[in-house]
Amino acid sequence: MENLIIAIIAILSATINTKEHQSTDIEIITVLQTADIHAYLNPHSELYVENDSIIFRNAGGLATIKSMVDEIKKENPMGTLLIDGGDFIQGSGASVRSKGNIFPSIVKAMNYDLLIPGNWEVIYGKEVMLNIMNSYQTQVIAANMFDEQDQSTLFPPYWVKTIKGVRIGFIAYNDPEIPERQNPGYSKSMKFTPVEQNLKSLVTKVKNEEKVDILFLVTHLGISKQLLLADNPAVKGVDFILGNDTHERIRKPIEGKYTKVVEPGAFGSFLGKLDLEIKDKKMIGYNYELLDVSPEKYPEDTSLQEIIDHELAPYEEEMQTILGFTSKPIYRYLVVENPMDNFITDALLWKTGVDFATSNGFRFGVPIVPDTSGKAAITKGDLWRMLPVDEHMKIGKVTGHQVKDWLENEINNVFATDYQERFGGWLVRFSGLTMQFDSSKEKGNRIMAITIQGEPLELDKVYKMASCNRTGEPISTMCRLKDATEVSIQDYSLHDAVSEYLKEKKIVNPTLDGRSVAVDLGTNAFSQMEEGNYKFR
């Protein structure tokens, strides 16, 4: 009996030792990701979809994120990285007034390990962008951004760091279509190359020469292009694509043929948390969470909040100026039509007196939600967030043929079955014009009906159209509609038009009124992808 007991103890001891040995063989490396902050430095109202209904609650704040990050780092102090995927410095009145100078002290205090530029980092020009991002005093990378004159790289193409004995590599790409998506003048003297031009060679170099064990692509391309990349043989050997740009809330990684894709929302409302299980320097498992940034759950980091308050102080009085009120929630996020852009384009139509007015489907601006009084103030700060670029208005003449072809192209930009043809992600907005279409049809055959000023579109008729000017593009191009005639730039801007409209109306009540309807998608059409059964939530 004594020998039996000794044998059992020996077996149990060996089992325990084996488990202990196995557990020490597995390392956890955590990658935390923010994206598309768009200068949202403080908590704000946010939109969520629960049980197919839209609700609003408080979210965000960099000081809240800092507390969350610090808490996670305590659990894994030697194995946690914090990265940002671009579009950090643009999107508020304070960012415009300071030309981005409010950000370096804030970013440094956040203790990011890595950042990449997004499509909006170029807004103040090349030199300002470089000065700001170099002032972060941390790693900034981009593999497809060059000086147009001498062809030199604006940033290193990749970054490698050893953590817990594991070589972790990051290669970054910005959107090569920036000169088309943004005002062309913003990216003057910069060159952007297609991702495929050096992707395979860089993956090979980082894997073979840098001896990287785990490899990430950090891309500011949007969900469609990122899913295309995941199916591209050139990314074989890439463990994850850490995506950004389209503000998508991917809660479960989307599996491509060669790698997986995530994207962590926008405006600092979410924090992506990817835990990698590493054994023998290889990933054997992972866990991904999209964490809500809740000011109610996490206390703010007071040191960072003091820096934020200090940087914003010179602009607060101007940004708190009340322009008018809304009696209805104003929000974006819907792909086809939303109350925020209905309000904006109604203002532009009112100011210009044309047949129809357009806006370029911006993704910016969190909800403005009435309180118990039944209304909410619309401030100058809100105006900058809704319209982050204040260009002058222009008016021109276009034919019905041009309008129909333009709208077919704009629909295809959003719903093309070939993801390579997708551009931006949200449909152009308008007032004075209505459109009914079927997004499931082929390009050129999606539109079912168009009216202008309540009358069916006549292909040979000439209409007056209003849009914003975009610095650097031909005067005859209006919201991507080319070859308008008799175009004139007005002496008032987008902000002037909306401010005057609010002064006149005092209280607005924008709703979804059916001016743009996709018959196959329903009223609340959020972005969605067949891959991974993804739906914006």
N, C-alpha and C positions, 0 to 999 in steps of 0.2 A: 504493500500500500504506500509505504514511504517513497519507494522508487517511482511509483505512478504519479504521486503528487509532485515530485521533483521534475518529472518529465513534462507534466502539464504546465508547470511554472516556466520551464525552459521554452516550451512552444509559445506560450503567451508573451514571454519576454521578447522572443525573436519576432513575433508578429508586430508588437508595439514598436520595436526598433526599426522594422521594415517600413511601417507607416510613417514613422518620424523621418526616416531617410527619404521616403518618397515625397513627403510634404516639403522637405527642405530643397528638393530638386526642382520644384515648381516655383517660379518667380511671377509676381504680378506687376505688370507695368500699366499705369493708368494714363490715358491721354484725355485731357479735358479740352473742349472746343467751344468757343464763341464764334459768332458769325454775323455779319450785316448789322452791326450795332447802330449804324446811321446816327451817331451822335446822341443816342438816347442814354443819357448818363444817370438819370434818376428814375424812380418808380413811376409807372404810368398805367392807364387803363389798357387792358388787352382783351382781344377777342378769342373765344374758345368755342368749339362745337361739341356739345354734349347731348346725346340722344337725338341727334339730327337737328338740334336747336342751337341758335346763336346765343351765347351768354357773354357777359363782360365781368372781369375782375382785375384787381390790382396785381401788377407784375413788374419785374425788372429792377434796374438800378445796379450800377457797377459796384457800389459799396456792398450790396447784397451778394453779388457774385463773388466778390473778394472773400467774404465770410464763408461762403460755401466752399470755395477753392481751398482756403486755409484749413477748413475742417477735414476735407478729403485728404489733403497733404499730411495731416497728422496721422492718418491711418497708414499712409504709404510714403513717408517723407523722402526716401531715396529713389522712388520709382514713379513719380508723378510729373507730367508735363502739361503746361497750359499753352494753347495756341489760339490764334485768331485768323479767320479766313477772309478778311478784307471788308471793304466798305465801312470802315470805322469812323472816318473823319468828316463825313458829309451827311447833312440831313437836318440841321438846326440853324436858327438865326445866329446863335453864338458862334457856330463853326464858320459860317459865312463872314460874319463881322470880323472874326479873328484870323480868317484865312487858315484855319486849322491849328493855330498856335496854342489853343487851349489844351491840346491833346498830349504832347510829350510828357508833361509832368504826371498826367493821369495814367498813361500807359506804363510809365516806369514804376509807378506805385502799385500797379496791378501785378507786376512781376511775371509778365509773359515770358515764355521761353522762345516763342517763334511767332512771327506775324507774316502775312503776305498782303500785297496790295490788291484791292478789288477794282471793279470798273469805275468806281467813283473817286478813288484816291487821286485820279488825274485832274480833278475839277479845278484846281488852282494853278495848273501848269506843272511842267516837269521839275523845275528848280524848287518850287515850294514843296512838291511831293517828296523829293529827295531830302530836302532839309528837315522836313517833319519826321520822315520815317528813319532817317539816320539819327535823329535826336532821341529816338526811343531807347537807344543804347542796348538793343538786343538784336537777335537774328531776324532779318527780313530777307526773304528769298522770292525769286520769280524767274522761271527759265525761258520766258518768251517775250521779255520787254527789253528793248534796245534803244540806244541813241541813234536817231535817224542819220546823223552826219557821219560819225566814225564807226557805227555798228557795234560799239562796245555795249556790254550788258549793264543794265541799270542796277541790277541786284545779282548776288550769287544765285545760281540755278538750284542749288540744293544745300542741305545742312545735315550733318551727321553728329550724333551724340551717343556716347557709351553710358548705359545705365544698367547697374547690377551686372556688369560684364557682358551685356547684350548691346550690339551695335544697332542703333535705331536711325533710319534714314528718312528724310523728307525731301520730295521734289515738288515744286510749286508751279502752277500755271494760272495766268490771268486770262480774261476773255479776249481773244484776238479780234472780236468785233467791236471793241471799244470805240473806234472812230465813227462807227455807224450808230451805236446805241447812245453815246453821249454827243454833246455838241462837238463837232470836229475840232473846233479851236482849242478845246481843253487838252487834247493829246498832241498838239503841234510839237514837232521835232522828236516824237517818239514813234518807234516801230514795234508792231506786235506780230509775231509769227504764229502760224497754226501749231496746235499742240503736237500734231503728228510729225512735225518737221524734225524735232530732236528727242521725242519721247523715248523711242526704242533705244537709242544710243545712250541716253542718260540713265535709263533703268539698268542697262548692261554695265555701264561704268560704275554706278553706285553699288550694284550687287557684286561685281567682280573685283574692281580696283579698290573700292572703299571697304569691301568685305562686310557689307551690311547684312544683318540677320533678319531684321524686320523693316519693311519698306512701306511708306505711305506716299500717296499723291495728295497734295493739298490744292484743290482746284476751285477757282472762282468762275465757273462756267454755266451753272444752272443744272437743274435735275436732268433734263433731257440729254444734254451733251455728256453729263457725267455717267449716265446709264450707257450711252454709246461707248464711252471709254472702257467701262467695265466689261464690254463684250469684245474689245479690241485685243488681238493677240500681243500687241506691243506692251500691254500691262501685265503680262505673265510674270509672276514674281512679286507683284505689288499685293500687299496684304489687305489694305483698305484704301478707298478713295474718300478722303475727308472733304465733302462737297460744301459749296457755299453759293450764294448769289440769288437764288430764287425764293429764299425765305421759307423753304419747305420744312415741315416738322416731321422728319422721318424717325419714327419711334422703334422700328425694327429694321436693321440693315437690309438693303435690297441686294439680292444675290445676282451678280452678272456671271458670264461664262468664266471669267478669269479672276474677278475680285468682287468686293462688296462695297456698297455706297451708303454713306450717311450724310445728313445735313441737319443742323441744329436750330432751325427757326431764325428769328431775327429780333432786333431791338433790345437785346439783352434779356428777353423774356424766358430764355431756355439756356441750359448748359448741357452740352453733350458729354457723356461720360462713357469712355470705352476702356474696359479692363481686359487686358490680354494675359492669358495664361501661357507662360513661357517655360519650356523644358528643353534642355540641351540646345538653347539658343534658337528654338523653333516655337512658333505659335501652335499650341495644341488645343486651344479653346479660347472663347471670349464671352464677355457679357456687355451688352450695350444698353444704356438708359438715357432717355431725354428728360432731364430734370427740370421741373418748374422752378423758376427763380421767384420765390415767394417772399416779399418783404415781411409778411405776417409770420412766416415760419423761421426766417433767418434774420438775426439782428444785423444792422449795417456795420461795416467796418468804419469806425468813427474817424480814423486817420485819413482814409481815402475820401470819405465824404467831405472832410474839411478842405481837401485839395480841390475837389469838384466844385464846392460852393465858392471857393476863392476864384477859380477860373471863370465861373459863370457870372460872378457878381457885377462886372462892368456892363453886362448886357441885360440884366434882369428887368430893369425898369421898362426898357423898350419892349422886351418880349412879353411882358405882362399886360401891355396895352390891349384893352378890350375893343374889338372891332364890331362885334354883334353877338347874337345868340342863336342857338339851335334848340328846337323843341323835340327833335328826333335824334336818335343816335346816328352819328356820322362815322362811317367806317369804310375801309377798303377790303382787300383779301379775296373778294369774289372775282372770278376770272372774266365774266362777261359784262356785268353791270353792277355798280355799287353806289350807295347814297352819297359818298364823299365826292366822287367825280360827277355825279348828276348835279350836285350843288355848284361845283366849280364851273362846269361847262354852261350851266344856266346863267351864271354870272357873266361869263365871256360872251354869250349870245346877247344878253341884255345890254352889255356895254358896247358891243360892236354893231348891233343891228343888222347882222348878216343873215343869210338863209340857214346856215348851220355853223356851229363852233365845235372845235375839237381839242382834246387833251391827250397826251401821249401815254396813257395807261401807267403812270408812276405806281410803284409799289409802296411808297412811303406814307407815313401818317398813321398813328395808332388811333383807336376809337376816341371820339369825343361824345360822352354819354351824359344826358341830362340827369340832374340829381332830383331829390324829392320836391324841389321847387318847380319841376317840370321843364327846366331849361338848363343849358350849359353855355358858358361863355366861349366864344371863339376869339382867341387872342392873336396878336402878331406872331408870337412864337408858334402857335398852331398853323398859321398861314405858311410860315417857312417850312414846317414839317410836311404839309400837304403839297406845297409847290417849292421844292428845295432849290430851284433855279428860277430867278425872276428875270425873264427875258421880255423884250417888248413884243407886243402883239403885231401880227401882220394879217392883211386882208387881201384876198386875190379871187380870181374867177376860174372856175373849173367846170367841165362838162359832166353830164350824167354818166357818159362812158367812163371818164376818168374816175369818178366817184365809185362806180361799181367795180372797176378793176382794182382800185386801191383797197376797197374793203375786202375783196376776195383775197388779196395778198395779205392783208392784216389778219384775216381769219386763219390763213395758212401759217402765218408766223406763230400762231398759238397752238393750232391743232394738227399740224402736218403729221402724217403717219411716219414719214421719214424724219427722225429726230434731228438730223443734220440741218433740216430746213427751218427748224423752230428758232424763234428769235424773241427774246424778252420773256414772254410767258403770260402776259395779260393783254386782253383786247384793247384797242384804241377806244377812247370815250368820246361822247358827242352830245350835243343838244341841238334841237331843231331838226334832227334826223332820227328816224327809227329804222331798225333792221331786224328781220327775222331770218334765221339761217339754221342749217342742219350741219353740225360740226363733223358728223360721221361720213359725209359725202366726200367725193374727190375734189381736189383743188380746182377752182374755177366753176364748180357746180354746187356750191354750198348755199349761196344766198337765195332765199325764197321771196323776199319782198323788201323794198326800201321805200320810205317816204321822206320827203323834205317839206317842211312846213305843212304837214298833214296831207300832202298830195303825193300820189305815186311818182317815183322817179321817172323822168323823161330823159332818155339817153342823149338826145341831141340838144337838150336845154342847157343854158349856162347858169350856174349858181354862184352866189357869193359865199366864200368860205373864210373862216377865221381860225388861226392857229398861233402858236408862239413862234417867234424867230429862234433859230438855233445858230449860235455863233460859229462861223466857219463853213456853213452849208450854203448852196446857191439860194438866192432870194426866191427863186421860182419853186423851191421845194417846201411844201407845207405839211408838216406832220407825216413825212415820208411820202406824200403824194407829190409826184414830180411834174414839172412843166405847167404849173399854174400861170395864168396870164394877168397882166395889170396888177401885179402884186405891189403893195405899199406897206412899209413898216410904220406903225402908229407911234405917236409920241407918248403913249401910256403902256404900262407893263401888265403882266399877268396879275401881280399883286395889286396894282392900282385898280384894275377892273373888279377884283373880288372885294377889295376894301370898300370901294364905292357902292357896290351892290349891297353889302352888309349895312352900310350907312343908310342906304335907301330903304331896305326891307326891315332892318332892325332885328327881326327874328325870322329864321328860315326853318323849314320842316321837310328836308329832302327825304325821299323814300325810293324804293325800287318801283319804277312806273312802267316797266316793260318797253323802254325805248330800245333795248338790245336784248333779244331773246334767242337762245339756242334751244330749238324745240326738242332736241334729244337729251338735254342735260338738266332741265328743271330750273327753278328759280334761284336757289342758293347753289350756284355752280362754283365749287372750289376746285383747285387743281387736283388731278388724280392721274395715276399711271397704272397700266395693267401689271407691270412688273412689281412683284412683291405685294400686289393688291393695295398699293399705296393710295391713301386719301388724306388730304389736308385736314387735320383735327387739332 
